[in-house]
Amino acid sequence: MEKIKFTKSSLEKLPAPNKKTTYQDIDTRYLHFVITPKNTRTYYYIRKISVG
């Protein structure tokens, strides 16, 4: 997983990869950006929570 600074221009410049690729934001630890070979772009906020 590559870490980059998420800005509108930096995310728009990322090319469609040969396989699913995930990027993590440098400033927001749990924010991820996934790009698929068909150029589908998705944001994820991934964080574990404690229950109980």
N, C-alpha and C positions, 0 to 999 in steps of 0.2 A: 504494500500500500504506500503510495507516494503522498507526501505532505506538501501542500501548496497554499498560497494565500488566495482565498476565494474572493474574487471580484467579478463583476459581470463580464468584463473583457477577457479575463484570464480563463473563465469557464467556457466562453463562446469560442475561444481559439483552440480548445482541445479537440484533436481529430478523433474520428471514430476508430477505435482500436480493433485488432484482430480477435481479441477475446475480451470478455467482461473485465473492466478495469475500475478500481475504486480509488478515490482520492480523499484525503482527510484535510480539513481546514487547519491552518496553523493557529489561528486566533480562537476558534471555537472547537474545543477538544472533541466533542461528540458528533460534530456535523460531518457527514460524508456525502460524496457526490459520485454516482455510479454512471458509467457510460458503457453501452453494449455495442457490438459490431453493427447493429442496425441504427446506430446513433440515437438510441433512446437514452434520455438523460433524466436521472432521478436523484433527489435529495433524500437523505436519511438522517435522522437525529437518533443516535443509538446510545442508550444509557441503561444501565442495570439499576433496578430499584430493589430495596429490601422490603420484604413482606413479613409481617408478623410482629 
